[in-house]
Amino acid sequence: MSLADIDWDRVEPVEVDLDPSLVEQVRARRRLRQITLRVGVEQIEEARRVAARTGLPYQAVLRRWLADGASIARTRRLEAQRPRRRAAG
């Protein structure tokens, strides 16, 4: 069976929770904006070490770190905005 053989009108939708860092990576791929940013020498050196170990460009490592941090901040902000449930008792 191929995708062309599937009757998509009969397929039931499924809700999936995605890892917030994965969502951030997908968002980051959609559009990149060039910025100038001063970064500490130690952070650049660490990014270069990670890049050498993973085979990625060090700029991609820095972008991933920024995306992960932004994802954490977004998750915390959204959690803080959610109404809290009262404990039963």
C-alpha positions in Angstrom: 0.0 0.0 0.0 1.3 3.5 -0.8 0.2 6.9 0.3 -1.8 7.3 -2.9 -3.9 4.3 -1.9 -5.1 5.8 1.4 -8.6 7.3 1.6 -7.7 10.4 3.6 -11.3 11.3 4.2 -11.7 8.1 6.3 -8.5 8.6 8.4 -9.2 9.6 12.0 -7.1 12.5 13.2 -4.7 11.9 16.0 -3.4 14.5 18.5 0.3 14.3 19.2 2.3 16.2 21.8 5.6 17.3 20.4 8.8 18.0 22.3 8.9 21.8 22.7 12.6 21.9 21.5 11.6 20.1 18.4 8.8 22.6 17.7 11.3 25.4 18.2 13.7 23.8 15.7 11.0 23.5 13.1 10.1 27.2 13.7 13.7 28.2 13.4 14.1 26.5 10.0 11.2 28.5 8.6 12.9 31.8 8.8 16.3 33.0 9.8 17.3 36.6 10.4 20.9 37.8 10.5 21.8 39.5 13.7 25.0 40.8 15.4 25.6 39.3 18.8 28.5 39.5 21.1 29.3 36.1 22.6 31.8 35.2 25.2 35.0 33.5 24.0 34.3 30.6 26.3 30.9 30.0 24.7 32.3 30.1 21.2 35.1 27.7 22.1 32.6 25.3 23.6 30.4 25.6 20.6 33.4 24.8 18.4 34.2 21.7 20.5 30.6 20.5 20.3 30.6 21.2 16.6 33.8 19.2 16.0 32.3 16.3 18.0 28.9 16.3 16.2 30.0 17.4 12.7 27.8 20.4 12.7 28.9 24.0 12.0 29.5 25.9 15.2 26.9 28.5 14.2 24.3 25.7 14.0 25.3 24.6 17.5 24.9 28.2 18.8 21.5 28.5 17.0 20.4 25.2 18.6 21.4 26.5 22.1 19.4 29.7 21.5 16.4 27.7 20.2 16.5 25.4 23.3 16.7 28.4 25.6 13.8 30.1 23.8 11.8 27.0 24.0 12.3 26.7 27.7 11.4 30.3 28.2 8.3 29.9 26.1 7.2 26.8 28.0 7.6 28.5 31.3 5.7 31.6 30.2 2.8 29.5 28.9 2.7 27.4 32.0 2.6 30.5 34.1 -0.4 31.8 32.1 -2.4 28.6 32.5 -5.1 28.7 35.1 -4.2 26.6 38.1 -6.5 23.8 39.1 -7.4 23.5 42.8 -6.5 20.3 44.5 -9.5 18.2 45.6 -9.9 18.0 49.3 
